[in-house]
């Protein structure tokens, strides 16, 4: 996910996907704004639509979440962007939820 791919999808009138679950992912909500602002509607895609893919671990304590995340760290292609307590995970995802408004 990058500004260039967001703009490309927008010009094509396509849906757009942002991944936060890969090693080289960018946690950059402005990608959605680029896509939304530059979107060109088509007959088959009349409005801008996007999805955000997230990988994470949520547990009762941050220590437990980190321990569980360490168990899954053997997959180098998956980046766990969200790790923590339920409150920490909600806060971390808060800005992305705002993008949907």
Backbone as CSV, one residue per row, in Angstrom:
resi,resn,N_x,N_y,N_z,CA_x,CA_y,CA_z,C_x,C_y,C_z
1,UNK,0.838,-1.185,0.000,0.000,0.000,0.000,0.880,1.245,0.000
2,UNK,0.566,2.141,-0.911,1.346,3.371,-1.032,0.459,4.457,-1.640
3,UNK,0.884,5.717,-1.577,0.105,6.771,-2.241,-0.078,6.501,-3.738
4,UNK,0.931,5.922,-4.364,0.831,5.636,-5.800,-0.235,4.578,-6.084
5,UNK,-0.306,3.523,-5.270,-1.319,2.491,-5.509,-2.709,3.017,-5.161
6,UNK,-2.806,3.874,-4.148,-4.098,4.477,-3.802,-4.611,5.327,-4.955
7,UNK,-3.733,6.146,-5.532,-4.116,7.008,-6.649,-4.457,6.183,-7.884
8,UNK,-3.706,5.118,-8.129,-3.976,4.250,-9.281,-5.353,3.617,-9.159
9,UNK,-5.661,3.037,-7.997,-6.977,2.418,-7.791,-8.086,3.448,-7.960
10,UNK,-7.858,4.652,-7.451,-8.861,5.716,-7.561,-9.115,6.086,-9.015
11,UNK,-8.051,6.249,-9.789,-8.200,6.618,-11.210,-8.915,5.534,-11.999
12,UNK,-8.740,4.278,-11.594,-9.370,3.160,-12.288,-10.811,2.941,-11.837
13,UNK,-11.222,3.625,-10.769,-12.562,3.418,-10.232,-12.695,2.060,-9.579
14,UNK,-11.608,1.572,-9.001,-11.589,0.247,-8.376,-11.682,0.372,-6.856
15,UNK,-11.985,-0.734,-6.205,-11.912,-0.779,-4.745,-10.440,-0.753,-4.350
16,UNK,-10.152,-0.425,-3.088,-8.771,-0.303,-2.645,-8.570,-1.060,-1.341
17,UNK,-7.467,-1.771,-1.227,-7.131,-2.496,-0.019,-5.832,-1.999,0.586
18,UNK,-5.862,-1.759,1.888,-4.673,-1.353,2.636,-4.318,-2.507,3.564
19,UNK,-3.078,-2.940,3.525,-2.633,-4.034,4.385,-1.741,-3.516,5.499
20,UNK,-2.107,-3.860,6.721,-1.242,-3.575,7.866,-0.638,-4.878,8.377
21,UNK,-0.791,-5.943,7.621,-0.385,-7.257,8.109,0.812,-7.848,7.375
22,UNK,1.504,-7.028,6.624,2.703,-7.505,5.948,3.916,-6.717,6.436
23,UNK,5.058,-7.333,6.323,6.293,-6.777,6.876,6.562,-5.337,6.433
24,UNK,6.309,-5.029,5.174,6.622,-3.693,4.663,5.393,-2.799,4.584
25,UNK,4.383,-3.106,5.371,3.159,-2.314,5.384,3.419,-0.918,5.923
26,UNK,2.570,0.004,5.483,2.633,1.378,5.984,1.363,1.660,6.762
27,UNK,1.502,1.970,8.031,0.356,2.346,8.846,0.095,3.826,8.596
28,UNK,-0.568,4.115,7.496,-0.731,5.487,7.039,-2.158,5.718,6.551
29,UNK,-3.049,6.147,7.452,-4.437,6.380,7.050,-4.599,7.398,5.930
30,UNK,-3.602,8.218,5.670,-3.740,9.189,4.580,-3.893,8.485,3.232
31,UNK,-3.509,7.214,3.141,-3.705,6.462,1.900,-5.183,6.413,1.530
32,UNK,-6.037,6.249,2.527,-7.474,6.217,2.275,-7.957,7.575,1.781
33,UNK,-7.408,8.652,2.336,-7.818,9.988,1.909,-7.395,10.256,0.465
34,UNK,-6.195,9.821,0.098,-5.743,9.960,-1.298,-6.707,9.228,-2.212
35,UNK,-7.007,7.978,-1.858,-7.922,7.170,-2.667,-9.306,7.832,-2.755
36,UNK,-9.854,8.195,-1.624,-11.206,8.760,-1.587,-11.286,10.081,-2.347
37,UNK,-10.272,10.937,-2.187,-10.287,12.247,-2.833,-10.089,12.171,-4.346
38,UNK,-9.378,11.142,-4.813,-9.078,11.035,-6.239,-9.967,10.030,-6.965
39,UNK,-10.936,9.457,-6.270,-11.767,8.399,-6.851,-12.599,8.902,-8.027
40,UNK,-12.586,8.122,-9.115,-13.387,8.381,-10.308,-14.446,7.284,-10.391
41,UNK,-15.712,7.598,-10.185,-16.754,6.573,-10.237,-16.882,5.948,-11.624
42,UNK,-17.309,4.710,-11.629,-17.586,3.999,-12.881,-18.990,3.399,-12.781
43,UNK,-19.464,2.839,-13.867,-20.793,2.209,-13.862,-20.838,1.028,-12.884
44,UNK,-19.738,0.316,-12.774,-19.716,-0.855,-11.887,-19.234,-0.532,-10.475
45,UNK,-18.618,0.618,-10.292,-18.116,1.024,-8.967,-18.450,2.506,-8.776
46,UNK,-19.697,2.791,-8.404,-20.127,4.187,-8.328,-19.596,4.974,-7.134
47,UNK,-19.090,4.278,-6.110,-18.541,5.011,-4.961,-17.258,4.357,-4.468
48,UNK,-16.442,5.167,-3.820,-15.165,4.681,-3.287,-15.421,3.693,-2.150
49,UNK,-14.739,2.560,-2.205,-14.831,1.559,-1.147,-13.441,1.013,-0.882
50,UNK,-13.122,0.813,0.400,-11.811,0.298,0.767,-11.940,-0.666,1.927
51,UNK,-10.891,-1.440,2.101,-10.814,-2.395,3.193,-9.413,-2.283,3.793
52,UNK,-9.315,-2.507,5.100,-8.027,-2.478,5.783,-7.801,-3.838,6.412
53,UNK,-6.689,-4.467,6.081,-6.315,-5.767,6.631,-5.361,-5.550,7.802
54,UNK,-5.680,-6.157,8.941,-4.892,-5.965,10.157,-4.535,-7.324,10.744
55,UNK,-3.312,-7.448,11.225,-2.897,-8.636,11.973,-2.504,-8.181,13.368
56,UNK,-2.978,-8.876,14.376,-2.637,-8.462,15.726,-2.964,-9.509,16.764
57,UNK,-2.594,-9.191,17.992,-2.863,-10.056,19.135,-3.385,-9.168,20.258
58,UNK,-4.508,-9.565,20.806,-5.108,-8.842,21.917,-5.268,-9.827,23.072
59,UNK,-4.879,-9.419,24.279,-4.997,-10.274,25.460,-5.313,-9.410,26.674
60,UNK,-5.609,-10.053,27.801,-5.977,-9.309,29.006,-4.881,-8.360,29.471
61,UNK,-3.634,-8.748,29.290,-2.524,-7.876,29.666,-1.615,-7.673,28.463
62,UNK,-0.882,-6.558,28.486,0.068,-6.303,27.397,1.156,-7.367,27.382
63,UNK,1.596,-7.778,28.571,2.633,-8.803,28.670,2.173,-10.106,28.016
64,UNK,0.931,-10.505,28.266,0.410,-11.732,27.659,0.276,-11.572,26.146
65,UNK,-0.159,-10.422,25.701,-0.279,-10.179,24.263,1.088,-10.261,23.590
66,UNK,2.099,-9.681,24.198,3.455,-9.735,23.624,3.987,-11.163,23.616
67,UNK,3.709,-11.918,24.684,4.143,-13.314,24.735,3.498,-14.099,23.591
68,UNK,2.210,-13.921,23.402,1.508,-14.616,22.322,2.014,-14.159,20.951
69,UNK,2.292,-12.865,20.818,2.826,-12.354,19.552,4.185,-12.975,19.257
70,UNK,5.003,-13.149,20.289,6.321,-13.768,20.098,6.194,-15.195,19.591
71,UNK,5.148,-15.899,20.006,4.932,-17.268,19.542,4.629,-17.318,18.046
72,UNK,4.047,-16.252,17.523,3.688,-16.243,16.099,4.709,-15.517,15.243
73,UNK,5.824,-15.111,15.820,6.795,-14.312,15.072,7.660,-15.129,14.128
74,UNK,7.402,-16.428,13.998,8.195,-17.247,13.087,7.789,-17.045,11.628
75,UNK,6.718,-16.301,11.370,6.305,-16.007,10.006,6.781,-14.596,9.646
76,UNK,7.889,-14.477,8.921,8.460,-13.153,8.639,7.611,-12.297,7.708
77,UNK,6.636,-12.891,7.030,5.810,-12.109,6.115,4.658,-11.416,6.822
78,UNK,4.390,-11.777,8.058,3.275,-11.183,8.790,3.800,-10.212,9.823
79,UNK,3.380,-8.991,9.735,3.748,-7.992,10.724,2.586,-7.758,11.664
80,UNK,2.789,-8.013,12.942,1.737,-7.791,13.914,1.768,-6.330,14.342
81,UNK,0.932,-5.540,13.747,0.889,-4.109,14.029,0.159,-3.808,15.328
82,UNK,-0.806,-4.605,15.681,-1.660,-4.341,16.835,-1.383,-5.410,17.888
83,UNK,-0.759,-5.034,18.983,-0.448,-5.966,20.072,-0.693,-5.229,21.381
84,UNK,-1.528,-5.818,22.246,-1.754,-5.190,23.541,-3.048,-5.628,24.189
85,UNK,-3.480,-4.830,25.143,-4.736,-5.076,25.845,-5.901,-4.656,24.948
86,UNK,-7.131,-5.029,25.295,-8.262,-4.581,24.482,-8.304,-3.056,24.314
87,UNK,-8.046,-2.316,25.381,-8.055,-0.859,25.299,-6.947,-0.354,24.365
88,UNK,-5.750,-0.920,24.479,-4.648,-0.505,23.607,-4.960,-0.809,22.149
89,UNK,-5.545,-1.966,21.890,-5.890,-2.333,20.511,-6.958,-1.400,19.953
90,UNK,-7.970,-1.082,20.761,-9.005,-0.133,20.325,-8.395,1.224,19.994
91,UNK,-7.509,1.699,20.854,-6.859,2.993,20.602,-6.030,2.955,19.330
92,UNK,-5.314,1.858,19.126,-4.449,1.710,17.945,-5.269,1.724,16.657
93,UNK,-6.466,1.141,16.710,-7.317,1.088,15.534,-8.218,2.307,15.397
94,UNK,-8.213,3.160,16.404,-9.121,4.295,16.429,-9.055,5.191,15.216
95,UNK,-7.872,5.555,14.762,-7.763,6.447,13.631,-8.275,5.791,12.355
96,UNK,-8.050,4.501,12.214,-8.554,3.804,11.024,-10.079,3.775,11.021
97,UNK,-10.699,3.615,12.193,-12.155,3.649,12.256,-12.649,5.020,11.841
98,UNK,-11.936,6.071,12.216,-12.317,7.427,11.857,-12.289,7.615,10.346
99,UNK,-11.403,6.939,9.656,-11.304,7.057,8.191,-12.597,6.609,7.512
100,UNK,-13.333,5.738,8.145,-14.554,5.215,7.540,-15.690,6.234,7.558
101,UNK,-15.542,7.270,8.348,-16.627,8.260,8.460,-16.729,9.129,7.219
